[in-house]
Amino acid sequence: LAGTAPKGCPDRDGDNVSDEDDKCPDTAGTFNGCPDTDGDGVSDDIDRCPTQASGRANDGCPEIKQGVKEHLEYAARAVRFKPGSEKLVEKSYVILSEIASIMREYPDYGLAISGHTDGIGPKASNFALSKRRAAACRRFIVATGILESRIGSTGFGESNPIGNNASKEGRRLNRRVEFSLEPQR
């Protein structure tokens, strides 16, 4: 494929864009020398989801449906663990399986899992527990067949409360694992 672009300049990929002007000099394409694999008008070099046609909005990635966003928010309240442990309560398996299904629907997206605790107990223990709980959710989703590289997990302990730790309901709200889909690229 190597050839010469107009004006006699080198063109390794033969797409008529000189190597010095070609943003993708080793892959032929029509957008400044870059391909658009999914045909959505966003060149692969800047398309965060190059295998899913979605247009220019959202950096070339499909918009996450409102129902999916709501389900991820619900999951933060619904995934449960045995007290003081990272062991999932069996009811949580269904919710985490649904999150794995969502990941299959959005193959160019990764999942960030964030663990949180209430303010009862030592900060260091809460931090460690939040990390273990997020990791437990990650392990479960990976076991459903989702690539490990698509999922990150971290813990924040008691540092990001959404409820008042002085009340039972506030502490319940603070004990959560949040899920966020983000384009991987």
N, C-alpha and C positions, 0 to 999 in steps of 0.2 A: 503493500500500500504506500510505502514511502514515495514521495514525489516532490514536486516543486509547486509552490503556491504562486499566485500572480506576482509579478515583479521579480521573478526568479529566486524568491526566498525559499529556504528549506521548509518542507511540510511533511514531517514523519508519518502522520496518520492519513495523509491524502485527502483532507477535507476542504482544501482550497483556502485554509487560514494558515498564514505563515506561523512557524513555531514560535517566533518572538511575540506574536499577537494572540496565540492560541492558549486559552486557559486550560485546555485539556489536550496537550500536544501528542499524547500517545493513544488517544481514543477519538475517532472521527465523530463530529457532531455539527449541528447547524446553529447553535447558540454560542457565539464567540468561540467556536471550535469544540464545544462540549455537547454531548448527547442529551436527549430528553427521553429516557427509557420509557417512562409511563405516558408520554405524549400530553402532559398537562400544561405545557408552556413554561415550565420552570426547569432550567437546565440542571442536570445531575450534580454539578459542582456546588450548587446552592440549595438544591431540593433536599429537605430533611427526610422526605419519604419518597425516594426515587422509584419505588415499585408500585405506588398507589396514586393514580391520577386524581388530583384534587384542586388544581388551579393555583393561582398565586397567593391566595389567602392562606394564612397559617403555614407559611414557608414551604408550600407544596404538600402539606400533610392533610389528611381528611380531618374535618372538624369532628371533635368528640361529641356525640349525640347527647342531648340534655338528659335523656333517661339513663345513659351510662354514667354521666357525672353524678346524678342523684343516687345511683346504685353504689358508687364508690363512697359517697358521703354516708349512705346507710351502713355500708360495711364497717366504717370506722366506729359506729355505735354498736354494731351487732356481733363482731368477732369477739369472742370471749375466751378467757383462760381460767384454769383452776387458780384459786387464790394464792398469791405469792409465788406463782410458777409460770413458766413459759409453755406448759402443757395445754394444748387447745381443748376447749370443751367441744364435744362431738357435734353440736349444732353449728359450729363454725366451719365445719368441713364443706357444707353446702355453699356457704357464702364465698369461701376461698375458691371452690371449684367454679363458681360463677365468675369470679375475677379472672381465673385462667381462661375461661371462654371469651371474656372481653379482650384479653390479650391476643387470642387467636383472631379476633375480629379486626384488631389493629396491629398487624405484624411489624410495622415500622416504628412502633412505640415501645418504650421501655417502661417499667413500673418502679416507682420509688416507694418504699415502705418505711414509714416512720413510726416508731414505738414511743408511747408516752405513758407516764404513771401519774398517780395522785401524789400529794405532798406528804403522805404518811410514811414514816421510816426515814432512814439515813439517805441523803442525796446520792452517795456513791452506790448504794444497793439499788436504789430506784433507777439510776442510770444503767447499771448492768442488766437489770430486769427488763427495761425497755428495749435494750439491744437484743436480748435473747428472745423476747416476744416477736419483734420484727423479723428476726432470723427464722423463727419457727414458721411464720407465715410464708416467708420466702421458700423454705424447704418444702412446705406442703405444695405450693404452686409449681415449683420445679418438678416435684414428683408427678404432677399431672402431664408432664411433657413439654413445659415451657422452658426454653433455653435459659440456663443459669445466668448467662451474660446479659440477658434482657432485664434482670431484676436486681435492684440494689436495696439494701436495708440498713437502717441506722436507728439509734435510740437517742432520745432527748431527755429521758428521765422525767422530772417534774418541772422542767424549765418552760414549757409552753402550755400552761393551763387554759382551758376554755370554760371552766366552772370554778366555783368558790370551794376551795378545799376545806372550808369550815362546815360544809353541809354534806350529808350523805349523797345527795343527788349530784352535787358539784364534783365530789370525788369520783363518782361513777362516770361522769362525763370526761373527766381527765384521764381515766384508765382507758386508753384507746390505741388503735393502730390505724394510721391513715394511709391511704393508697392514692397515688398520683401518677397519671399517664403522661409521659413526655416523649416527644420525638427523640429517637436514639442518636441521630446524627448530629 
